[in-house]
């Protein structure tokens, strides 16, 4: 049992995260929320989302970019803790994720 506890402390992220200055809308009725960090695998958001969005929920994130542009990416809520939500991007969206990373990079 102790071995399992030690293993849970390791960072399980497959992709490195980087801080970004972006906003995203998670549900049509939800207010825009800050994106804390971003990677090819997912994002961390400030948690000010509707109470009916829970761990395991599939969501569509609309990342708001410069010039009123946006990119929509589907994801799944994998973590809610300490005022943050962790979202894992669903597979088969790598081109959209790379485009988002490029846009976020150019706005730094």
N, CA, C and O atoms as a GROMACS GRO file, in nm:
protein
  432
    1UNK      N    1   0.082  -0.119   0.000
    1UNK     CA    2   0.000   0.000   0.000
    1UNK      C    3   0.087   0.126   0.000
    1UNK      O    4   0.057   0.222  -0.071
    2UNK      N    5   0.190   0.125   0.077
    2UNK     CA    6   0.278   0.242   0.084
    2UNK      C    7   0.339   0.271  -0.053
    2UNK      O    8   0.352   0.388  -0.092
    3UNK      N    9   0.376   0.168  -0.127
    3UNK     CA   10   0.433   0.187  -0.260
    3UNK      C   11   0.336   0.262  -0.350
    3UNK      O   12   0.377   0.352  -0.425
    4UNK      N   13   0.208   0.227  -0.344
    4UNK     CA   14   0.107   0.295  -0.426
    4UNK      C   15   0.098   0.443  -0.388
    4UNK      O   16   0.087   0.528  -0.477
    5UNK      N   17   0.102   0.474  -0.258
    5UNK     CA   18   0.098   0.614  -0.215
    5UNK      C   19   0.216   0.692  -0.271
    5UNK      O   20   0.199   0.806  -0.315
    6UNK      N   21   0.334   0.633  -0.270
    6UNK     CA   22   0.452   0.700  -0.323
    6UNK      C   23   0.438   0.724  -0.473
    6UNK      O   24   0.480   0.829  -0.522
    7UNK      N   25   0.380   0.630  -0.545
    7UNK     CA   26   0.365   0.644  -0.689
    7UNK      C   27   0.269   0.757  -0.724
    7UNK      O   28   0.286   0.823  -0.826
    8UNK      N   29   0.169   0.781  -0.641
    8UNK     CA   30   0.070   0.884  -0.673
    8UNK      C   31   0.129   1.023  -0.666
    8UNK      O   32   0.068   1.118  -0.716
    9UNK      N   33   0.244   1.038  -0.604
    9UNK     CA   34   0.307   1.170  -0.593
    9UNK      C   35   0.380   1.210  -0.721
    9UNK      O   36   0.410   1.328  -0.740
   10UNK      N   37   0.410   1.116  -0.808
   10UNK     CA   38   0.481   1.148  -0.931
   10UNK      C   39   0.387   1.222  -1.026
   10UNK      O   40   0.268   1.194  -1.033
   11UNK      N   41   0.444   1.317  -1.099
   11UNK     CA   42   0.367   1.392  -1.198
   11UNK      C   43   0.336   1.298  -1.314
   11UNK      O   44   0.427   1.240  -1.374
   12UNK      N   45   0.209   1.283  -1.347
   12UNK     CA   46   0.167   1.189  -1.451
   12UNK      C   47   0.152   1.254  -1.587
   12UNK      O   48   0.108   1.190  -1.682
   13UNK      N   49   0.188   1.381  -1.598
   13UNK     CA   50   0.170   1.451  -1.726
   13UNK      C   51   0.265   1.397  -1.831
   13UNK      O   52   0.384   1.377  -1.805
   14UNK      N   53   0.212   1.375  -1.949
   14UNK     CA   54   0.291   1.326  -2.061
   14UNK      C   55   0.358   1.441  -2.135
   14UNK      O   56   0.465   1.423  -2.194
   15UNK      N   57   0.297   1.560  -2.132
   15UNK     CA   58   0.347   1.676  -2.206
   15UNK      C   59   0.383   1.788  -2.109
   15UNK      O   60   0.314   1.807  -2.009
   16UNK      N   61   0.488   1.862  -2.137
   16UNK     CA   62   0.521   1.975  -2.050
   16UNK      C   63   0.416   2.085  -2.063
   16UNK      O   64   0.365   2.111  -2.172
   17UNK      N   65   0.384   2.148  -1.952
   17UNK     CA   66   0.287   2.258  -1.951
   17UNK      C   67   0.360   2.391  -1.950
   17UNK      O   68   0.473   2.401  -1.902
   18UNK      N   69   0.295   2.492  -2.006
   18UNK     CA   70   0.352   2.626  -1.997
   18UNK      C   71   0.241   2.724  -1.964
   18UNK      O   72   0.127   2.708  -2.007
   19UNK      N   73   0.277   2.824  -1.889
   19UNK     CA   74   0.181   2.928  -1.850
   19UNK      C   75   0.142   3.009  -1.973
   19UNK      O   76   0.226   3.038  -2.059
   20UNK      N   77   0.015   3.044  -1.981
   20UNK     CA   78  -0.035   3.123  -2.094
   20UNK      C   79  -0.126   3.233  -2.041
   20UNK      O   80  -0.172   3.230  -1.927
   21UNK      N   81  -0.150   3.330  -2.126
   21UNK     CA   82  -0.241   3.439  -2.093
   21UNK      C   83  -0.360   3.426  -2.189
   21UNK      O   84  -0.372   3.502  -2.286
   22UNK      N   85  -0.449   3.330  -2.160
   22UNK     CA   86  -0.563   3.302  -2.245
   22UNK      C   87  -0.690   3.295  -2.161
   22UNK      O   88  -0.686   3.281  -2.039
   23UNK      N   89  -0.802   3.304  -2.230
   23UNK     CA   90  -0.931   3.285  -2.167
   23UNK      C   91  -1.006   3.179  -2.247
   23UNK      O   92  -0.985   3.165  -2.367
   24UNK      N   93  -1.092   3.105  -2.179
   24UNK     CA   94  -1.172   3.002  -2.247
   24UNK      C   95  -1.314   3.007  -2.195
   24UNK      O   96  -1.340   3.045  -2.080
   25UNK      N   97  -1.407   2.967  -2.281
   25UNK     CA   98  -1.546   2.950  -2.243
   25UNK      C   99  -1.574   2.801  -2.249
   25UNK      O  100  -1.548   2.738  -2.352
   26UNK      N  101  -1.626   2.744  -2.141
   26UNK     CA  102  -1.645   2.600  -2.133
   26UNK      C  103  -1.787   2.559  -2.167
   26UNK      O  104  -1.808   2.453  -2.228
   27UNK      N  105  -1.883   2.638  -2.130
   27UNK     CA  106  -2.022   2.607  -2.162
   27UNK      C  107  -2.089   2.735  -2.212
   27UNK      O  108  -2.049   2.844  -2.171
   28UNK      N  109  -2.186   2.724  -2.298
   28UNK     CA  110  -2.248   2.844  -2.353
   28UNK      C  111  -2.296   2.942  -2.246
   28UNK      O  112  -2.291   3.064  -2.267
   29UNK      N  113  -2.344   2.891  -2.134
   29UNK     CA  114  -2.397   2.980  -2.030
   29UNK      C  115  -2.293   3.019  -1.925
   29UNK      O  116  -2.322   3.100  -1.837
   30UNK      N  117  -2.173   2.962  -1.933
   30UNK     CA  118  -2.069   2.990  -1.832
   30UNK      C  119  -1.991   3.115  -1.870
   30UNK      O  120  -1.973   3.144  -1.989
   31UNK      N  121  -1.945   3.189  -1.771
   31UNK     CA  122  -1.859   3.304  -1.801
   31UNK      C  123  -1.722   3.256  -1.848
   31UNK      O  124  -1.682   3.142  -1.823
   32UNK      N  125  -1.650   3.343  -1.917
   32UNK     CA  126  -1.515   3.308  -1.959
   32UNK      C  127  -1.429   3.286  -1.835
   32UNK      O  128  -1.448   3.351  -1.732
   33UNK      N  129  -1.336   3.193  -1.845
   33UNK     CA  130  -1.249   3.160  -1.733
   33UNK      C  131  -1.103   3.166  -1.778
   33UNK      O  132  -1.073   3.142  -1.895
   34UNK      N  133  -1.014   3.196  -1.687
   34UNK     CA  134  -0.872   3.206  -1.721
   34UNK      C  135  -0.812   3.068  -1.743
   34UNK      O  136  -0.842   2.974  -1.670
   35UNK      N  137  -0.726   3.058  -1.844
   35UNK     CA  138  -0.647   2.938  -1.868
   35UNK      C  139  -0.515   2.958  -1.795
   35UNK      O  140  -0.442   3.054  -1.823
   36UNK      N  141  -0.484   2.870  -1.702
   36UNK     CA  142  -0.363   2.884  -1.620
   36UNK      C  143  -0.240   2.832  -1.694
   36UNK      O  144  -0.137   2.898  -1.701
   37UNK      N  145  -0.254   2.711  -1.748
   37UNK     CA  146  -0.146   2.657  -1.829
   37UNK      C  147  -0.202   2.566  -1.936
   37UNK      O  148  -0.319   2.528  -1.934
   38UNK      N  149  -0.114   2.530  -2.030
   38UNK     CA  150  -0.157   2.462  -2.151
   38UNK      C  151  -0.048   2.368  -2.198
   38UNK      O  152   0.071   2.398  -2.185
   39UNK      N  153  -0.088   2.252  -2.252
   39UNK     CA  154   0.007   2.159  -2.313
   39UNK      C  155  -0.063   2.088  -2.428
   39UNK      O  156  -0.181   2.112  -2.454
   40UNK      N  157   0.009   2.001  -2.497
   40UNK     CA  158  -0.053   1.924  -2.605
   40UNK      C  159  -0.160   1.830  -2.551
   40UNK      O  160  -0.249   1.789  -2.625
   41UNK      N  161  -0.151   1.795  -2.423
   41UNK     CA  162  -0.245   1.699  -2.366
   41UNK      C  163  -0.365   1.759  -2.295
   41UNK      O  164  -0.466   1.692  -2.275
   42UNK      N  165  -0.355   1.888  -2.255
   42UNK     CA  166  -0.466   1.945  -2.180
   42UNK      C  167  -0.437   2.084  -2.130
   42UNK      O  168  -0.342   2.150  -2.173
   43UNK      N  169  -0.523   2.128  -2.039
   43UNK     CA  170  -0.513   2.264  -1.985
   43UNK      C  171  -0.560   2.265  -1.841
   43UNK      O  172  -0.637   2.180  -1.798
   44UNK      N  173  -0.512   2.364  -1.766
   44UNK     CA  174  -0.562   2.392  -1.632
   44UNK      C  175  -0.638   2.524  -1.639
   44UNK      O  176  -0.588   2.622  -1.695
   45UNK      N  177  -0.758   2.526  -1.582
   45UNK     CA  178  -0.844   2.643  -1.584
   45UNK      C  179  -0.875   2.688  -1.443
   45UNK      O  180  -0.878   2.606  -1.351
   46UNK      N  181  -0.898   2.819  -1.426
   46UNK     CA  182  -0.955   2.864  -1.300
   46UNK      C  183  -1.095   2.806  -1.294
   46UNK      O  184  -1.165   2.801  -1.395
   47UNK      N  185  -1.136   2.761  -1.175
   47UNK     CA  186  -1.265   2.693  -1.165
   47UNK      C  187  -1.375   2.789  -1.125
   47UNK      O  188  -1.400   2.809  -1.006
   48UNK      N  189  -1.439   2.849  -1.222
   48UNK     CA  190  -1.560   2.927  -1.196
   48UNK      C  191  -1.668   2.880  -1.292
   48UNK      O  192  -1.740   2.959  -1.353
   49UNK      N  193  -1.677   2.748  -1.305
   49UNK     CA  194  -1.768   2.686  -1.400
   49UNK      C  195  -1.896   2.641  -1.332
   49UNK      O  196  -1.900   2.629  -1.209
   50UNK      N  197  -2.002   2.616  -1.408
   50UNK     CA  198  -2.128   2.573  -1.348
   50UNK      C  199  -2.111   2.446  -1.264
   50UNK      O  200  -2.028   2.360  -1.295
   51UNK      N  201  -2.190   2.436  -1.159
   51UNK     CA  202  -2.181   2.322  -1.068
   51UNK      C  203  -2.217   2.190  -1.135
   51UNK      O  204  -2.178   2.084  -1.086
   52UNK      N  205  -2.290   2.194  -1.246
   52UNK     CA  206  -2.329   2.069  -1.311
   52UNK      C  207  -2.217   2.010  -1.397
   52UNK      O  208  -2.234   1.903  -1.455
   53UNK      N  209  -2.104   2.078  -1.406
   53UNK     CA  210  -1.987   2.022  -1.475
   53UNK      C  211  -1.900   1.956  -1.369
   53UNK      O  212  -1.849   2.023  -1.279
   54UNK      N  213  -1.882   1.824  -1.380
   54UNK     CA  214  -1.811   1.747  -1.279
   54UNK      C  215  -1.699   1.666  -1.344
   54UNK      O  216  -1.687   1.661  -1.466
   55UNK      N  217  -1.617   1.604  -1.260
   55UNK     CA  218  -1.510   1.518  -1.310
   55UNK      C  219  -1.572   1.411  -1.400
   55UNK      O  220  -1.673   1.349  -1.365
   56UNK      N  221  -1.511   1.390  -1.515
   56UNK     CA  222  -1.559   1.292  -1.612
   56UNK      C  223  -1.646   1.355  -1.721
   56UNK      O  224  -1.671   1.292  -1.824
   57UNK      N  225  -1.692   1.477  -1.699
   57UNK     CA  226  -1.778   1.543  -1.798
   57UNK      C  227  -1.698   1.577  -1.923
   57UNK      O  228  -1.583   1.620  -1.915
   58UNK      N  229  -1.760   1.557  -2.038
   58UNK     CA  230  -1.701   1.599  -2.164
   58UNK      C  231  -1.746   1.742  -2.191
   58UNK      O  232  -1.864   1.775  -2.180
   59UNK      N  233  -1.649   1.826  -2.226
   59UNK     CA  234  -1.679   1.968  -2.248
   59UNK      C  235  -1.616   2.014  -2.378
   59UNK      O  236  -1.520   1.956  -2.427
   60UNK      N  237  -1.673   2.120  -2.434
   60UNK     CA  238  -1.612   2.187  -2.549
   60UNK      C  239  -1.557   2.319  -2.499
   60UNK      O  240  -1.631   2.403  -2.448
   61UNK      N  241  -1.425   2.336  -2.515
   61UNK     CA  242  -1.361   2.460  -2.472
   61UNK      C  243  -1.343   2.550  -2.593
   61UNK      O  244  -1.290   2.508  -2.696
   62UNK      N  245  -1.387   2.673  -2.581
   62UNK     CA  246  -1.366   2.773  -2.686
   62UNK      C  247  -1.261   2.870  -2.633
   62UNK      O  248  -1.291   2.955  -2.549
   63UNK      N  249  -1.138   2.855  -2.683
   63UNK     CA  250  -1.027   2.941  -2.642
   63UNK      C  251  -1.036   3.071  -2.719
   63UNK      O  252  -1.039   3.072  -2.842
   64UNK      N  253  -1.040   3.182  -2.646
   64UNK     CA  254  -1.055   3.313  -2.708
   64UNK      C  255  -0.917   3.369  -2.741
   64UNK      O  256  -0.830   3.380  -2.654
   65UNK      N  257  -0.898   3.404  -2.868
   65UNK     CA  258  -0.769   3.452  -2.916
   65UNK      C  259  -0.779   3.599  -2.956
   65UNK      O  260  -0.887   3.659  -2.949
   66UNK      N  261  -0.669   3.655  -2.998
   66UNK     CA  262  -0.666   3.795  -3.042
   66UNK      C  263  -0.754   3.814  -3.165
   66UNK      O  264  -0.774   3.721  -3.243
   67UNK      N  265  -0.805   3.934  -3.181
   67UNK     CA  266  -0.883   3.966  -3.301
   67UNK      C  267  -1.014   3.894  -3.309
   67UNK      O  268  -1.061   3.865  -3.419
   68UNK      N  269  -1.076   3.864  -3.196
   68UNK     CA  270  -1.205   3.795  -3.190
   68UNK      C  271  -1.204   3.657  -3.254
   68UNK      O  272  -1.310   3.604  -3.289
   69UNK      N  273  -1.086   3.598  -3.269
   69UNK     CA  274  -1.075   3.460  -3.318
   69UNK      C  275  -1.088   3.365  -3.200
   69UNK      O  276  -1.067   3.403  -3.085
   70UNK      N  277  -1.123   3.241  -3.230
   70UNK     CA  278  -1.128   3.138  -3.125
   70UNK      C  279  -1.100   3.002  -3.186
   70UNK      O  280  -1.114   2.982  -3.307
   71UNK      N  281  -1.060   2.910  -3.100
   71UNK     CA  282  -1.038   2.771  -3.140
   71UNK      C  283  -1.117   2.685  -3.042
   71UNK      O  284  -1.106   2.703  -2.921
   72UNK      N  285  -1.196   2.592  -3.094
   72UNK     CA  286  -1.274   2.502  -3.010
   72UNK      C  287  -1.211   2.364  -3.007
   72UNK      O  288  -1.178   2.307  -3.110
   73UNK      N  289  -1.194   2.313  -2.885
   73UNK     CA  290  -1.132   2.182  -2.863
   73UNK      C  291  -1.214   2.107  -2.760
   73UNK      O  292  -1.252   2.162  -2.657
   74UNK      N  293  -1.243   1.980  -2.788
   74UNK     CA  294  -1.318   1.896  -2.696
   74UNK      C  295  -1.225   1.837  -2.591
   74UNK      O  296  -1.112   1.799  -2.621
   75UNK      N  297  -1.275   1.829  -2.468
   75UNK     CA  298  -1.195   1.774  -2.360
   75UNK      C  299  -1.281   1.707  -2.256
   75UNK      O  300  -1.404   1.706  -2.265
   76UNK      N  301  -1.214   1.651  -2.156
   76UNK     CA  302  -1.282   1.584  -2.046
   76UNK      C  303  -1.225   1.640  -1.915
   76UNK      O  304  -1.103   1.651  -1.900
   77UNK      N  305  -1.312   1.674  -1.822
   77UNK     CA  306  -1.267   1.722  -1.691
   77UNK      C  307  -1.206   1.603  -1.616
   77UNK      O  308  -1.273   1.502  -1.594
   78UNK      N  309  -1.080   1.617  -1.578
   78UNK     CA  310  -1.012   1.507  -1.508
   78UNK      C  311  -0.976   1.541  -1.364
   78UNK      O  312  -0.939   1.453  -1.287
   79UNK      N  313  -0.986   1.669  -1.329
   79UNK     CA  314  -0.948   1.709  -1.193
   79UNK      C  315  -1.018   1.840  -1.158
   79UNK      O  316  -1.029   1.930  -1.240
   80UNK      N  317  -1.066   1.848  -1.035
   80UNK     CA  318  -1.120   1.972  -0.981
   80UNK      C  319  -1.066   1.983  -0.839
   80UNK      O  320  -1.100   1.903  -0.753
   81UNK      N  321  -0.982   2.083  -0.816
   81UNK     CA  322  -0.924   2.101  -0.682
   81UNK      C  323  -0.864   2.239  -0.670
   81UNK      O  324  -0.812   2.294  -0.766
   82UNK      N  325  -0.872   2.295  -0.550
   82UNK     CA  326  -0.805   2.421  -0.517
   82UNK      C  327  -0.835   2.533  -0.616
   82UNK      O  328  -0.745   2.609  -0.654
   83UNK      N  329  -0.961   2.545  -0.657
   83UNK     CA  330  -1.000   2.653  -0.746
   83UNK      C  331  -0.958   2.634  -0.891
   83UNK      O  332  -0.960   2.729  -0.970
   84UNK      N  333  -0.920   2.512  -0.925
   84UNK     CA  334  -0.876   2.484  -1.062
   84UNK      C  335  -0.945   2.360  -1.116
   84UNK      O  336  -0.990   2.273  -1.042
   85UNK      N  337  -0.951   2.354  -1.248
   85UNK     CA  338  -1.002   2.234  -1.316
   85UNK      C  339  -0.897   2.188  -1.416
   85UNK      O  340  -0.841   2.269  -1.489
   86UNK      N  341  -0.869   2.059  -1.419
   86UNK     CA  342  -0.780   2.001  -1.518
   86UNK      C  343  -0.861   1.940  -1.629
   86UNK      O  344  -0.953   1.862  -1.604
   87UNK      N  345  -0.828   1.975  -1.752
   87UNK     CA  346  -0.900   1.925  -1.869
   87UNK      C  347  -0.802   1.850  -1.958
   87UNK      O  348  -0.696   1.902  -1.993
   88UNK      N  349  -0.839   1.728  -1.993
   88UNK     CA  350  -0.759   1.649  -2.086
   88UNK      C  351  -0.825   1.661  -2.223
   88UNK      O  352  -0.944   1.635  -2.238
   89UNK      N  353  -0.745   1.701  -2.324
   89UNK     CA  354  -0.800   1.711  -2.459
   89UNK      C  355  -0.830   1.572  -2.513
   89UNK      O  356  -0.752   1.479  -2.491
   90UNK      N  357  -0.941   1.557  -2.583
   90UNK     CA  358  -0.976   1.430  -2.643
   90UNK      C  359  -0.886   1.405  -2.764
   90UNK      O  360  -0.838   1.499  -2.827
   91UNK      N  361  -0.863   1.279  -2.794
   91UNK     CA  362  -0.771   1.244  -2.902
   91UNK      C  363  -0.825   1.288  -3.038
   91UNK      O  364  -0.941   1.327  -3.049
   92UNK      N  365  -0.742   1.282  -3.138
   92UNK     CA  366  -0.775   1.317  -3.277
   92UNK      C  367  -0.795   1.467  -3.297
   92UNK      O  368  -0.862   1.508  -3.392
   93UNK      N  369  -0.738   1.548  -3.210
   93UNK     CA  370  -0.748   1.694  -3.225
   93UNK      C  371  -0.611   1.760  -3.225
   93UNK      O  372  -0.600   1.880  -3.200
   94UNK      N  373  -0.507   1.682  -3.252
   94UNK     CA  374  -0.370   1.733  -3.242
   94UNK      C  375  -0.346   1.857  -3.326
   94UNK      O  376  -0.274   1.947  -3.282
   95UNK      N  377  -0.404   1.864  -3.445
   95UNK     CA  378  -0.382   1.982  -3.529
   95UNK      C  379  -0.440   2.108  -3.464
   95UNK      O  380  -0.377   2.213  -3.466
   96UNK      N  381  -0.560   2.096  -3.406
   96UNK     CA  382  -0.620   2.210  -3.336
   96UNK      C  383  -0.537   2.250  -3.214
   96UNK      O  384  -0.517   2.368  -3.188
   97UNK      N  385  -0.489   2.151  -3.140
   97UNK     CA  386  -0.410   2.178  -3.020
   97UNK      C  387  -0.279   2.248  -3.059
   97UNK      O  388  -0.239   2.344  -2.995
   98UNK      N  389  -0.214   2.200  -3.163
   98UNK     CA  390  -0.090   2.264  -3.208
   98UNK      C  391  -0.115   2.406  -3.255
   98UNK      O  392  -0.035   2.496  -3.230
   99UNK      N  393  -0.227   2.428  -3.324
   99UNK     CA  394  -0.262   2.563  -3.368
   99UNK      C  395  -0.284   2.654  -3.246
   99UNK      O  396  -0.239   2.768  -3.244
  100UNK      N  397  -0.353   2.601  -3.144
  100UNK     CA  398  -0.375   2.678  -3.023
  100UNK      C  399  -0.243   2.712  -2.954
  100UNK      O  400  -0.223   2.825  -2.910
  101UNK      N  401  -0.153   2.615  -2.945
  101UNK     CA  402  -0.022   2.639  -2.882
  101UNK      C  403   0.055   2.745  -2.959
  101UNK      O  404   0.122   2.829  -2.899
  102UNK      N  405   0.047   2.742  -3.091
  102UNK     CA  406   0.118   2.842  -3.174
  102UNK      C  407   0.057   2.980  -3.151
  102UNK      O  408   0.130   3.078  -3.139
  103UNK      N  409  -0.074   2.988  -3.146
  103UNK     CA  410  -0.141   3.117  -3.122
  103UNK      C  411  -0.108   3.170  -2.983
  103UNK      O  412  -0.085   3.289  -2.966
  104UNK      N  413  -0.107   3.082  -2.885
  104UNK     CA  414  -0.077   3.123  -2.747
  104UNK      C  415   0.068   3.170  -2.738
  104UNK      O  416   0.100   3.266  -2.667
  105UNK      N  417   0.156   3.103  -2.810
  105UNK     CA  418   0.297   3.139  -2.810
  105UNK      C  419   0.316   3.278  -2.870
  105UNK      O  420   0.394   3.358  -2.818
  106UNK      N  421   0.246   3.307  -2.978
  106UNK     CA  422   0.265   3.435  -3.045
  106UNK      C  423   0.206   3.552  -2.966
  106UNK      O  424   0.239   3.667  -2.991
  107UNK      N  425   0.119   3.522  -2.870
  107UNK     CA  426   0.059   3.629  -2.791
  107UNK      C  427   0.134   3.654  -2.661
  107UNK      O  428   0.095   3.742  -2.584
  108UNK      N  429   0.240   3.581  -2.635
  108UNK     CA  430   0.319   3.599  -2.511
  108UNK      C  431   0.388   3.733  -2.509
  108UNK      O  432   0.458   3.765  -2.413
   0.00000   0.00000   0.00000
